[in-house]
Amino acid sequence: MARVLFINAGSEGHVNPTVGVVQELISRGEEVVYFTVDAFHERIEKTGATVRTIDGQQFIKAFISGGRNYLPERINGLLHTTDIVIPSVLEQIRGEHFDYIIHDSMFGCGRLLAQILKRPAITSCTSFAQTKESFDEMMKGISEKIPAEIMKPIQDEYQRLTQRVKENYEVNIQSPYEVFCNPASLAIVYTTREFQPSGETFDHTYKFVGPSISPRFTSADFDFAAIKGKNPIYISLGTVLNDAIDFYKLCMEAFGNTGHTVVMSVGDKVRLSDLGDIPKNFVVKSYVPQTEVLPHAKLFITHGGMNSAHEGLYYGVPLVLLPQSADQPIVAEQAARLGAGISLQMQGMTARQLREMAEHVLTNPSFQKAAANVQESFQRAGGYRQAVDEIFAWKRQYQIDN
């Protein structure tokens, strides 16, 4: 049995795919100590892991302090989080031994902690993977569009922050890629090589295991009898940018009093009373157990978050995607490229347009066929069980005892 230090500062999209991995590691005899923010303490604890927390509010405050307008600013924000994460983790594990580290590919200072602790590491990639070459090319394109008078202070701040890390922890940061992507000798990527942009360019250290779908250990007041046999349309904008009351009203206008049963998740930022009269064919909840509803659905209207889109396609549900930020436009582009959905602009959309596009997907058999093809490839990839197979193969390579 090996002791595993799992570093993941936390958000739904970064934590959920790891739940099954942690359960599987523990079932195969590993001992897992998992760092995250307090909001996910109970969820991870139910896997059998020992959970330790970092201050989520301080983490977010540090991250935002870098600036949010440009990617180089967000990289500086991640460097600011070293002041929150690293001292907290080092203090809480003082005197303990770990055989290896698994860390998130973006948050949590995982690569730095692996270097400080001198432990072999694996990166858990819950977004699309990036090679250093693709990342550097992206950064160059972004940086060239930023005015010089703005870019120079950002670069100066980056130099100051990396120098401080070197002075505090005797670790050299070679490039922004290391900060933003936390590369390691093994990368577990929760998609397939076919769905990954430029998937053929990644070497053998990237293991594409497909979506990691497992029980979420969340309680939900949801009456499945209300949708049994009705093949509902499911609508959700995820857990972050879901304060969209006008959009939810537009959905009710588009599909209210039609022949469709509609399940709509509106998050905890919207009060149900503010939606007005809810049509009788709608089931509206602040929280919906997504992976339990999707197997019943015939269409998923989604923001196109990495997890949501993958979960929909894992169950063979065609998508109407309304990307807003981050990697959502790329996710939407990939789903559309494979013919498993269509991508729309939320801004300026009318109820009629949404209804017509939904009917187009529902009545065109090619979308269902393409979604079924992606479903087959996702499920064949192996998910969290394949992830742990790859981890154990990596352990043998590094002669880490089972």
N, C-alpha and C positions, 0 to 999 in steps of 0.2 A: 504494500500500500504506500502510495506517495502522498505528500501534502502539497496542495495546490493553493496558491494565492491568486484569487480572481479579482481584478481591478476594473470597476465599471461605475463611473460617477452616476450615470443613470438618466434615462428617459424611457418612456414606454418602448420606443422603437429600438433602443439599444439594449434594454434589459430582456424583453420578451423572448427573443430568439435564444437567449442563453439559458433559459429556465430548463428546457429539455436536456441541454448539454450537461448542466450541473447535476440534474437527476441521474442521468446515465453514468456520469463519472462516479458518482457516489454508489450507484448500484453495482459498479464494477470494482469497488473497493477503495476508491480514492477518498481522501479527506479534503474537503474544500472550505477555505475561509474566503468569504465573498465580501468585498467592500462596495458599498453603494450609498445612495442618499436614503434618508429615513423613510421616504414614501414607499420604498420597495422592500423594506425590512421584512414584513410579514410574508410577502410573496416568495422571497428567496428562502426564508427560514423554512417554509413548508417543503422545500426540496430536500431538506436534511443538511444543508450547508450551515456553517457557523457564520452569522452575519455581523459585520461591523460597519459602522456608518461614518460618513464625513458630513460636514455641515452643508446641506444643500443650498440654503439661502446665501451663505458666504461664497460657495462655489459659483453660483449664478452671478452674484455681484462682481466677483473677480473676472469672470468670463466677459461680461458685458462691458467692464471697464476698459477693455481694449479697443472698443468701438465696434459698430455693427454694419457700417456702410459698405465695407470692402473686405474681401477675403484676407488680405494681409493684416487687417485690423483684428479679424477673428483669430488669426494665428497668434497675434500678440495677446489676445484675451486668454487663449489656452495657456500661454506662458505665465500669465498672471495667476492662473489656478494652481501653479506649482506651490505657491505660498500657502494654499489651503490644503491641498491633497497630500503632498509629500511629508510634511511634518506630522500630520495626523496619522497617516499609515505607518510611518516609521515608529512613532510613539506606541501605537496599539499593537505592533508585532514585535516589540523589543524582546530579545532573548529567544524568539521562536525561529525554527528552521522550516524552510519550504524547499521542495525539490524543483519546482518550476512555477512559472507565472503564466496566467492567461489574462490578457488585458484588452480592453476595448480599443478599436482602431482610431478613435478620435478623442474621447474624453478620458480623464483619469490619470494622465501623466504616466501611462503604463510603461512605455519604452524607457523613460528616465528611471523609474523604480527598478526595472529589471537590471539596468546598468549599475545603479547604486548598490543593489543587493547582490550583484554578480550572479544572477540566476538565468538559466535558459528561459526563453519566452515564446509565447504563441500570441498572435493578434487575432481578435474576434471582430470580423468585419461585417457590420450590420447594414452598411450602405454598399454601393458599388465599389469594387476595388480599384486602386490606382497604382500603376508603376511609378517609379521616380521620373521616368521620361515623360509619361502622360501628365503627371502633376506639374512638372517644371514647365511644360509647354502651356498648360492651362494658366499657371501663374504668370508667365511671360505675357500672354494675351491680356490678362486682367490688369497687370501692372502698367502696361503701355497705355491703357485707357484712363489711368488715374493721373490727374494733373501733378506736375513735379512738385509744386509747393505743398501738396497734400501727401505725396508719396514719401518725400524725404523725412518728415517727422515720424512716419510709420516705420521706415527702415531704421532710423536712429533708435527708436524705442525697441525694435527687435534686437538690435545689437546690444543695447543696455540690458535687456532681459536675459538674453542668452549668456552674457558675461556674468550676470548675477548667479545664474544656475551653475556655471562653471566654478565660481568662487565658493558657493555654498555646498556643492555636492561633488565637485571634482569630476564633472561629466561634461563632455564637449557635445554641443548640438551642431551638427554639420550643415543642416539645411532646414528650411521651413517644412519640407516633406516629412522629416522625422517628427516634427511637432504635430502636424495635422493628420498624418496617416499612421504613426506609431508602427513602422514596419518591424517584422520579426522573422525568424528563420522558418516559421510556418504561419500561414494565414488561412484561417477558416472563414470562408465567404459564403453567406447564406443566400446564394442564388445559384443558378447553373451557368456554365460557361456559355451556353447558347443565349441566355438572357443578359449576360454581362456585356456591356459595350466593348468591342474589340477583344472579346474573350480569348481569341486565339493567340494573343500577344503575351499572355501570362505564363510564367514557367511553372515547374513542378512544385514549387513551394507554396503555390496558391491552390487550395483544395476547395472546389466548388461543390458544396454539399446540399444545395437546394434549401428551400424554406425549412426552418426548424419549428414545427408545429407541435405544441404540447399543451397539456392542461395549464390554465393560467392561475388557478387557485384564487379566483376572485368571485365574490358572492354577487349575484344579480337577481333582482326581482323581475323575472321575465316569464311570461306565460306562453310556453311553446304551443299550447293547444290552440292559441289564437292564429297561428300561422301554419299549423299542420295541414299538409296537402294543398296549400294555397300558393306555393312558389312565389314568395314576395320579392318585390324590388327592395333592396337594402341600400340605405343612404347614410354615409358617415364622412365627416371631414377629419377624422382622427382625433388626437388628444391634445394637440398644441394650438394650431390656428383654427379653432372650431367655434369661435365667438362670432357667428354669422347668421344672426336672426333674420336678416332680409333674404338670405339664400334659403333658409328653412321655410319661410313663408312662400317663396317662389316655388319650392318643391310641392308644397300643399296646393298651390294654385295649379301646378302642372298635372298633378296626379290625383288630386282630391276628387272623390265621387266618380272615379273611373272603375274599370273592372279589375284593376290591380290592387292587391294588398301591398302596403308599403310599411316597412320598418325603418324608422329614422332615429339615429342617435345624435343628440344635440350637445352632449358634454355638460360639464357642471358650471359653465359660465352663463348659460342661458336658462332663464326660468320658463318652465312650461307654460305658465300663465301669460307670459308675454307673447306667446305665439298666437293668441286669439283662439277662435273656434277651430278645433282640430277635426278634420274630416273623419267620418266613421270608418273609412278603409285604411286609416293610418294607425300604427302603433308607434308612439313617440316616447322615448326614454332618455334620461340623462346618460345612462350607461347601458350598452347592449353587449352581451357576451358574443363578440364578433365571430370567433372561430366555431361557435355552436350554431349561429344563425346562418352563416354562409353556406353550409351544406344544403340548406333548404331554398336558397335564393336562386332566382333566374337572371338577375342583373344586379350589379354593384355599382352605384354612383359614388365615386371616391375622389379624394384629393390627390391620390396617386402616391402616397407615402410608400416607402420601400416595403414595410411590413404589410400594410393593408393590401396593396396590389398583389403581392406574393400570396397572401392568404386567400384572396379571391380566386386567383388562378390555380392555386393548389387544389381548390374544390371545383375547378372547371367552370367558374362563373365569369361570363363576359363583363367587360368593364366600360363604364363611361367615366373618363378621367378629367378632373378639373384641377390641374397642377397649379400650385401657388408659389412655392419657394423651394430652396435647398435642391435636393436631387429629384424632386417630383417631376419637373419637365422631362428629365432623362428617362425616368421610369415610364412616364406616359408615352414617350417616343418609342421605347422598346416594346411596350404592349401593343401599340398601334402597328409597329413594324411587323410584328408576328401575326397581326390580324385578329388579335384577341380583344380588341377594344378600340374606342375612338377617344381622341383628346380634344377638349373644348376649352374655350376661354370663359371663365366665370364672369369676368367684368363685362357688363352690357348684355348679358344673356337674358332672354325673356322666357317666361313659362312655356310659351308655345314652342320655342326652339328646343328647350330641354326635353319636352314631351316628344317632339318629332324625332330627335336624335335617339332617345331611349327606344322608341318604337322601331326605328331603323335597325338598331342592334338586335332587338328582340325578334324581329321578323325576318332577319337575314341569316340563314343557317350557317353561313361561313364564319360568323363570329363565334357561334357555339362550337363549331368544329375546331377552330383555331384554339379556343380556350381549352378544349378537351385535349388537344395535342400538347399544350403547355402543361396542363395538369399531369399528363402521363410522364413528361420529362421531369417535372418537379418531384413527383412522388418516387420516381425511379432513382433520383439522386441520393436519397437516403436520409436526409435531414440530420437531426441531432445524433442518431446512432452512427451514421457515417462520419460525422464530426469526431466522435469519440474513437472510432476506428482509426482515423487519421492521427489523432492525438497519441494513441497508444503506439502506432507505427513510428511516430516521431520520437516517443520516449525510448523505444528500442534503439533508434539511431543514436540518441544521446546517452544511452546506457543508464537511463533512469529506471531504477527498480520498480516493478509493479507491486 
